[in-house]
Amino acid sequence: MLKMCDVYSDSSRSFATQSGTDITMIKATQGMWYVNPECDVDYQAAKKAGKQLGIYHYCEGGNPEKEAQYFYHNVKGYIGEAVPAVDWESNENRSWGNTTWVKRFVTEFHRLSGVLCLVYVQSSALNQVANCAKTCGLWVACYPSMNWKSWNVPNMNVPTSPWKTYTIWQFTGDNMDRNLVNTTVEGWKKIAKGSKTVAKKKPNWVKKSGEFVLGQALEIHKEPHIDSPAIAKLPKGSVVKYDATLQGPKRLWLRQPRSKGYGYIVGKDKYGKLLGKLK
């Protein structure tokens, strides 16, 4: 068994580096608005102290895919080194009781990162995340006492069904949460690395030829992504011939055949506003 301490912004900074522990798990994000201002402080301190690392997202029960995306975009620099986890609790969670929310979250995070999250939940609510048992490790909270202040293993039967056992057991709820981790250092690193490849959704391009007259200056991009490098910047009134379209929730991309591959230009912006004339 390894020993793990989980920390958040109000924790003592010393918790992240305390002697006798093997792993530091740090709160990174919550919902789609909060980033822990002490996350990287604790992360770098724990790393320097030789700890294994973890980062977690606290769920507020909004759209699970969007919360997973928010988590990923704020922790992607830690992916491959730190084990990610999703914290499913009742407090401040408007979807508490939903039995598909966490499954959707971990599926989206895996699609983005190639890594499966551990699932944190109290033992009395295991049924809410049971559909994650075949893919994700379990981080279960089950306390023999709220005043436990020792790293000695409590004598109690920890519920884990439908999981065969836990990956992490949080066994105390005092001012410093203590956890026992049912793996080795190498096992922890393996969870952090995840799969070698990330599954990507194939863009649904529709073959359609036409011309686009720019209503303003726009860039031709190397990829159909607004942050992709620009091939060229065209002035208002330029005419772009396209051979396919890609419609997102609002944004519309047009594909321009070029002498070497393709260029991509935005026909409608993220609000669905047309940026020129389609012919």
N, C-alpha and C positions, 0 to 999 in steps of 0.2 A: 504494500500500500504506500502511496505517496501522500504527502500532506499539502493541501492547497488553501490559500486564503483568498477570498473574493472581496474586492474593494470598489468604492465609488467615490464621488467628489467629497463627501463629508467624512470619509474614513481618515484616520490618522495616516499621514504619508509614510510613517514608519512601518505600517502594516504590509506594504508592498515589498519590503526588503527584509523582513524579520528573519532572524536566524532560525533554523530548524524546519523551515518549510521548503517545499520543492517547486511549487507552482504558484504563480500569482495570476488570478483571473480579474480583469478590470472592466468595469462598465464603460462602454464606449458611447452608445446612443440610446435615445428613447423616442418612440413615436416617429414623427417626421420633422421634428423641430429642435431636438436637444442633442448636443454633443458635450460630453463630459470634459470640462476645461482642464481637468487633472489627468485625463487618460494618458496622454503621451508622457507626461511627467512621471507617472507611476510606471508606465511601460518601460521607459528607458532606464529608470532606476532599477527595476526588477531585472531587466536584461543584464545590466552591468553587474548586478549582484549574483548572476549565474542562475536565475530562476527560469523554469519553463514558463511559457506564457499562454494566456487566454484572453479573449475579449468577448463581451456579450452585449446584446440589444434587449432593452426592456420594452415589451409590447404595450401599445395603447389601444390596439384593436381596431385601427383604421384599415385601409386596404392592405392586405398582407403582402402583396407583391411590391407595393410602393414602399412599405416599411422595410422590406428586405433590400430593396434597391438603395434606400437611404443608408441603411447599415453598411452595405457593401461599399458604397462610394466614400464613406467616411473611414473605413478600416482597410481598404484594399492594399495599403502599404504594409499591412501586417500579415496579409494572406500568405500561407505557406510556412509561417513561423509560429503564429499563435492559433490555438484552437478556438473557433467561433462557437458561440452558444446563443440560444434564444431563450429569454426569460419570460415565462408565461405565468402571470399572477393575476389575482382579482383586482388589486388596487389600481385605480386609474386606467382600467382596461374595459372599454365599452363592449368588447366582444367576449368577455368571460363567459364560459359555458359553451361556446362554439367549438364543435369537434373537428372542423376542417381548417381552421385559421392557421394553426401552426404548421400543418402539413403543406399548405400553400406557401407559407413563408420559407420553409427550409428547401422546398423544391425550387423556388425562384432564386434563393441565395446560391444553391448548388449550380444552377444554370449559369449564374454570373461568375462564380468563383472556382467551381470544380471541387468545393469542399462542403461536406455535410455538417450542419450545426449539431452540437449537443442540445438536448431539450431539457430545460429546467422547469420543474413543476413540483408542487406539494404532493405528497403521496396520496392524499384524499381526492386528487383531481386527475389521476393517471388516465381515467377514461377519456378525458378531453383530448389527449395527445396520443392515444393508443395506436392510431394509424401510422405513427412514425416509428414504431418499434422495430420494424424490419430493416430500416435504413439508418436511423440515427441512434447515437448513444444517449443514455439517460443520466440526467443530473437531478437527483431526487432530494427534496427537503423533507426530513422526518426527524423530529427532535425528541430526545428522551427528556430534555429539560431546557427551558429557555435561559437557564443560568449556568449551563455547562461551560467550564473554563479550563478544560484540560484536553490534551491531544490523545488521551487514553481512549481506546475504542469502546463506545458504550455497548452494553449488553442488551440488544434488542433485535427483533426480527423486522427488517426493513421491507415494506411492500414494494414490489417492482413490476408485477404482472401488468401487461403482457411481455415485458422484458424479462429475460432469464435472470439478469442481475443488473446492477447499476454500474455506470462508468464513474460517476461521482456521487457521493452521499454527503449532503450538507447536514451535519448532525447537531449544530448549535446555532442559536439565534441571539446570542448576546451581542455586545457592541463590536465584536470581531467574529464574523462567520467562519467557522472551521469546517473543512471538507476533507474527506478521505477519498482518494482517487485509486480506482481498481485497475491500474495498469502500470507499466514501467515507463521510464523516461523515453525509451525508444518507441514504446506504444503510443505515448502522447505525441511525439514528433510525427508519427505515422498518421494520426488523426489530423494533425495540422496541415500536412502536405496534401491530403485528399487525393483526388484522381489526377492523372497527368493532363487530361484535356477537359475543356469546358464545352458543354453542349451549347450550340448557338442556334437560335431560330433562323431558318432560312428566309431571307426577304421574299415577300410575295410580289415580285415585279410583274406587271401586266404589259404585254406587248401592245404598244399604241404609238403610232407615228404622228408627228405634228410639228408645229413651230410655236415657240414661246417668245413674245416680244416683251423685253424687260421694261417694267414701269419705274425702275430705279436701278442704280448700280448694284450688281450682284457678283458673287464669286462662283467660279467653277471649282468644285472640290474633287479631291482624289477619291474620296469615299462618300457614300450617302450619310454623312454625319456632320452636323454643324461645326464641330471642332476639328474636322479633318483638314489637312493642309490645302491651301488654294493652288490650283493650277494657273488660274488667270482671274483678273477682275475685269468685268465687262461694264461699259457705261450704259446709262439709261437709253432705251431705244434699240439696243442690240437684239438681233434675232438668233435664237438658239434652236437648232433642229434636234428633236429628241425621238427616240425609238421605243421607249418604255417608261412607265410611271410606277411609283411606289407610294401608296397612300398610307400614312400613319393615322393616329387618332385625329390630328388636325393638319400636320405638316404634309405637304406633297413634294416628292422629289421627282425630277425629270432626268432621264439618262441620255447623255449626249455621246454618240459614237465619235471617236477620235482616231487619228492615225495609229496610235498605240493605246489600245484599250478604250476606256470610257471616262467621261467627266460627269459630274453630278451637280445639278443646280436646284435651288429651292424655288418651287412654283407657288406654294402657299406656306406662310410662316406658321409658327407654333400655335397661333390663334385661329388659323384657318383663313387668314386674309390673303387674297390673290395678289401676287407681287408683279403682275404684268397681264398680258393677254395671251390666252391659249387659242391657237388656230389649228 
